[in-house]
Amino acid sequence: MPTIAEALVSDLARRLGSAPPPRVKALHMPPSLGKNAGKDGEFGALELEDGSLGLSYVLLDDSLQALAGGRSALDLRGADAMALAQGWCRGSGAARALGFAAVNAVSRHLFDRVGFVPPDAPDSIGGLDPRSGEHIGMVGYFPPLVRQVTARSARLTVLELRADLAGEHNGFTVTLDPKELNGCDKVLSTSTVLLNHTLDIVLENCRNASRIALIGPGAACVPDTLFALGVTTLGGTWITDASGFKDALHHGQPWGRFAHKFALNAADGHGTWPRRPAGPDDAPAP
């Protein structure tokens, strides 16, 4: 049985049909600032020759150090994006981060090719609308998002990998056990679970949840495979000014003004965006 990554890459290949994506033009990386720069220093971008940009988190393993500068970026020019995407499926470290960026770049190419523009996100928590009495699960501890949930008097359980955070906090609980998600009514997860291949574990423990939102700058891939697995909302970053975005990224500056958050919802029919593989002469969808 194929992994989630393999299924998603296969879906991209089917959609591309006989029209392969543009080759890789460049890899754009932030200065080596890491977590000290917030999200603006945590993501790199792969650019295709048509200008499509795909983001990936680059602080797992040694990805930032391996990809920043040096010959690794130069040697990528002209590379096959779909071949790079296999690194997400089977690789580790820098190859995995690069492959995930390739998946998002090819997804953007496909969206643009059929004229699909996703709607803006209603908020930063996947439109989950937490309510008093509901039990919300969160995968990854993000204080600003925690406050948005607890401010609505919802019960919150946060799944984390860091043992030092485990325990009871002011208004919420942090656990290391994914089984604790089984009691949640709705679940909000960072898109890093895609990159590090832990989404299957999360979904296995979210069978009682009516809503599962996957959000983050890296959640910008074609959504159908994820919707079929039970994800109900995919919320990513849509780059609107590529030139401004790349310049800000290279200088370690905030790039939010050159992009906006979007949300695709299975219930709204976004899983039925043009499925037919588009040929090179196809006009954009109306």
C-alpha positions as CSV (number, residue, x, y, z in Angstrom):
1,M,0.0,0.0,0.0
2,P,1.5,3.4,-1.0
3,T,2.4,5.9,1.7
4,I,0.6,9.2,1.9
5,A,3.5,10.9,0.2
6,E,3.6,8.3,-2.6
7,A,-0.1,8.7,-3.2
8,L,0.1,12.5,-3.3
9,V,3.0,12.4,-5.8
10,S,1.2,9.9,-7.9
11,D,-1.8,12.2,-8.0
12,L,0.4,15.0,-9.2
13,A,1.8,12.8,-11.9
14,R,-1.7,11.8,-13.1
15,R,-2.7,15.5,-13.3
16,L,0.4,16.4,-15.2
17,G,-0.4,13.8,-17.8
18,S,1.8,14.1,-20.8
19,A,2.7,17.7,-20.0
20,P,5.6,17.7,-17.5
21,P,6.1,20.6,-15.1
22,P,8.8,23.2,-15.8
23,R,12.3,22.4,-14.7
24,V,13.7,23.9,-11.5
25,K,15.0,27.5,-11.8
26,A,16.4,28.1,-8.3
27,L,16.3,27.3,-4.6
28,H,15.7,30.2,-2.3
29,M,16.8,29.9,1.3
30,P,16.7,32.3,4.3
31,P,19.9,33.3,6.1
32,S,21.0,30.8,8.7
33,L,18.8,32.3,11.3
34,G,16.6,29.3,12.1
35,K,14.0,29.7,14.9
36,N,15.5,33.1,15.9
37,A,13.8,34.6,12.9
38,G,10.3,33.1,13.4
39,K,8.5,31.5,10.4
40,D,10.4,33.9,8.0
41,G,13.6,32.1,8.8
42,E,12.2,28.6,8.9
43,F,11.1,28.1,5.3
44,G,12.8,27.8,2.0
45,A,11.3,27.9,-1.5
46,L,11.9,26.0,-4.7
47,E,11.2,28.0,-7.9
48,L,10.3,26.4,-11.2
49,E,11.0,28.0,-14.6
50,D,7.5,29.3,-14.9
51,G,7.8,31.2,-11.6
52,S,5.9,28.7,-9.5
53,L,7.2,28.6,-5.9
54,G,6.8,25.8,-3.4
55,L,7.6,26.2,0.3
56,S,9.1,23.7,2.8
57,Y,10.1,23.9,6.4
58,V,13.9,23.6,6.6
59,L,14.7,23.2,10.3
60,L,14.3,19.4,10.5
61,D,17.5,17.5,10.8
62,D,20.3,19.4,9.0
63,S,18.2,20.7,6.1
64,L,19.0,24.4,6.6
65,Q,22.7,23.9,6.8
66,A,22.8,21.5,3.9
67,L,20.7,23.6,1.5
68,A,21.8,27.1,2.4
69,G,24.3,28.4,-0.2
70,G,27.1,26.2,-1.5
71,R,26.8,24.1,-4.6
72,S,23.6,22.4,-3.5
73,A,21.5,25.3,-4.7
74,L,23.5,25.9,-7.9
75,D,23.3,22.2,-8.9
76,L,19.5,22.2,-8.8
77,R,19.1,24.5,-11.8
78,G,17.4,22.5,-14.6
79,A,16.5,19.6,-12.3
80,D,13.4,17.5,-12.8
81,A,10.9,18.7,-10.1
82,M,9.0,15.3,-10.1
83,A,12.3,13.5,-9.6
84,L,13.1,15.8,-6.7
85,A,9.6,15.1,-5.2
86,Q,10.7,11.4,-4.7
87,G,13.1,12.7,-2.1
88,W,10.1,13.6,0.1
89,C,8.7,10.0,-0.3
90,R,11.9,8.1,0.3
91,G,14.7,10.5,1.4
92,S,15.6,12.2,4.7
93,G,17.0,15.5,5.9
94,A,17.6,18.0,3.1
95,A,16.3,15.6,0.3
96,R,13.0,15.3,2.1
97,A,12.6,19.1,2.6
98,L,13.6,19.7,-1.0
99,G,11.2,17.0,-2.3
100,F,8.3,18.5,-0.2
101,A,9.1,22.0,-1.7
102,A,9.0,20.4,-5.2
103,V,5.5,18.9,-4.5
104,N,4.2,22.3,-3.5
105,A,5.9,24.0,-6.5
106,V,4.3,21.5,-8.9
107,S,1.0,21.9,-7.1
108,R,1.2,25.7,-7.7
109,H,2.1,25.1,-11.3
110,L,-1.0,22.9,-11.7
111,F,-3.3,25.4,-9.9
112,D,-2.0,28.2,-12.2
113,R,-2.3,26.1,-15.3
114,V,-6.0,25.6,-14.9
115,G,-6.6,29.1,-13.5
116,F,-7.5,27.9,-10.0
117,V,-7.1,30.5,-7.2
118,P,-8.0,29.3,-3.7
119,P,-10.2,31.4,-1.4
120,D,-8.6,33.4,1.5
121,A,-8.5,31.7,4.9
122,P,-11.1,33.0,7.3
123,D,-8.7,33.0,10.2
124,S,-5.4,31.4,11.3
125,I,-6.9,28.3,12.9
126,G,-8.4,26.6,9.9
127,G,-11.9,27.9,10.4
128,L,-12.4,25.4,13.2
129,D,-14.7,27.8,15.2
130,P,-13.9,26.3,18.6
131,R,-16.9,26.6,21.0
132,S,-17.4,26.3,24.7
133,G,-17.6,22.7,25.8
134,E,-15.8,21.3,22.7
135,H,-12.6,19.4,23.0
136,I,-10.0,20.7,20.5
137,G,-6.8,18.8,19.6
138,M,-3.7,20.7,18.4
139,V,-0.7,19.0,16.9
140,G,2.3,21.2,17.7
141,Y,2.5,23.8,20.4
142,F,1.9,27.3,19.0
143,P,1.1,29.8,21.7
144,P,-0.7,32.3,19.5
145,L,-3.0,29.6,18.3
146,V,-3.4,28.2,21.8
147,R,-4.7,31.5,22.9
148,Q,-7.3,31.7,20.1
149,V,-8.7,28.3,21.2
150,T,-8.7,28.8,25.0
151,A,-10.2,32.3,24.7
152,R,-13.4,30.6,23.4
153,S,-13.6,28.4,26.5
154,A,-12.9,25.2,24.6
155,R,-11.0,22.4,26.2
156,L,-7.6,22.1,24.5
157,T,-5.1,19.1,24.2
158,V,-1.8,19.8,22.5
159,L,0.2,16.9,21.1
160,E,3.9,17.6,21.2
161,L,7.3,15.9,20.7
162,R,9.0,17.9,23.4
163,A,8.9,16.1,26.7
164,D,9.7,19.3,28.6
165,L,6.3,20.8,27.6
166,A,4.2,17.8,28.8
167,G,1.7,18.3,31.5
168,E,-1.0,20.7,32.6
169,H,-0.8,24.3,31.7
170,N,-3.0,27.3,32.3
171,G,-6.1,26.4,30.4
172,F,-4.8,23.5,28.3
173,T,-2.9,20.1,28.5
174,V,0.2,19.1,26.6
175,T,0.7,15.4,25.9
176,L,3.2,13.2,24.2
177,D,0.6,10.5,23.4
178,P,-1.2,10.7,20.1
179,K,-4.0,8.5,21.5
180,E,-5.1,11.5,23.5
181,L,-6.5,13.0,20.2
182,N,-9.2,10.3,20.1
183,G,-11.3,12.3,22.5
184,C,-11.2,15.5,20.4
185,D,-14.1,16.9,18.5
186,K,-11.9,18.9,16.1
187,V,-8.2,18.8,15.4
188,L,-5.8,21.5,14.2
189,S,-2.4,20.3,12.9
190,T,0.7,21.9,11.6
191,S,1.7,20.9,8.1
192,T,5.0,19.6,9.4
193,V,3.2,16.2,9.8
194,L,3.3,16.0,6.1
195,L,6.9,16.7,5.8
196,N,8.0,14.3,8.5
197,H,5.5,11.5,7.5
198,T,3.6,11.5,10.8
199,L,0.2,12.5,9.3
200,D,-0.9,8.8,9.2
201,I,-0.4,8.6,13.0
202,V,-2.4,11.8,13.6
203,L,-5.3,10.6,11.3
204,E,-5.4,7.2,13.0
205,N,-6.1,8.9,16.2
206,C,-8.6,11.5,14.9
207,R,-11.4,9.2,13.9
208,N,-13.8,10.8,16.3
209,A,-13.1,14.3,15.0
210,S,-15.7,16.1,12.8
211,R,-13.1,18.5,11.5
212,I,-9.3,18.0,10.8
213,A,-7.5,21.2,9.7
214,L,-4.0,21.0,8.3
215,I,-2.4,24.4,8.2
216,G,0.9,26.1,7.7
217,P,3.0,27.6,4.8
218,G,3.9,24.1,3.7
219,A,0.2,23.0,3.3
220,A,0.0,24.2,-0.3
221,C,-0.3,20.9,-2.2
222,V,-3.1,19.6,-4.3
223,P,-5.7,18.6,-1.7
224,D,-7.6,15.6,-3.1
225,T,-5.4,12.9,-1.6
226,L,-5.6,14.5,1.8
227,F,-9.3,15.0,1.7
228,A,-9.8,11.4,0.8
229,L,-7.9,10.4,3.9
230,G,-10.1,12.5,6.2
231,V,-8.5,16.0,6.3
232,T,-11.4,18.5,6.0
233,T,-9.4,21.8,5.6
234,L,-6.0,22.5,4.0
235,G,-4.7,26.0,4.8
236,G,-1.5,27.1,3.2
237,T,0.3,30.2,1.9
238,W,-0.5,31.7,-1.5
239,I,2.4,33.8,-2.8
240,T,1.1,36.9,-4.6
241,D,4.3,38.8,-5.3
242,A,7.1,36.3,-6.1
243,S,9.8,39.0,-6.5
244,G,9.1,40.7,-3.2
245,F,8.8,37.3,-1.5
246,K,12.1,36.1,-2.7
247,D,13.9,39.3,-1.8
248,A,12.5,39.3,1.7
249,L,13.3,35.6,2.1
250,H,16.9,36.1,1.1
251,H,17.4,39.0,3.5
252,G,15.7,37.3,6.5
253,Q,12.9,39.8,6.5
254,P,9.1,39.2,7.0
255,W,7.5,38.0,3.8
256,G,3.9,37.9,4.9
257,R,3.0,41.0,2.9
258,F,3.9,39.2,-0.3
259,A,1.5,36.3,0.3
260,H,-1.7,35.5,2.0
261,K,-3.2,32.5,3.8
262,F,-5.7,30.4,1.9
263,A,-8.1,27.6,2.9
264,L,-9.5,24.7,0.9
265,N,-12.4,22.9,2.4
266,A,-13.6,19.5,1.3
267,A,-17.2,20.4,2.2
268,D,-17.1,23.4,-0.1
269,G,-16.2,21.2,-3.1
270,H,-12.6,22.2,-3.3
271,G,-11.7,18.6,-3.7
272,T,-13.4,18.8,-7.1
273,W,-11.2,21.5,-8.6
274,P,-10.4,20.6,-12.2
275,R,-9.3,17.0,-12.0
276,R,-8.6,16.3,-15.7
277,P,-4.9,16.5,-16.5
278,A,-4.5,19.8,-18.3
279,G,-2.6,19.9,-21.6
280,P,-0.2,22.7,-22.5
281,D,-2.8,24.3,-24.8
282,D,-5.6,24.3,-22.3
283,A,-7.3,27.6,-21.4
284,P,-7.7,28.5,-17.7
285,A,-10.9,27.2,-16.2
286,P,-13.6,29.9,-15.8
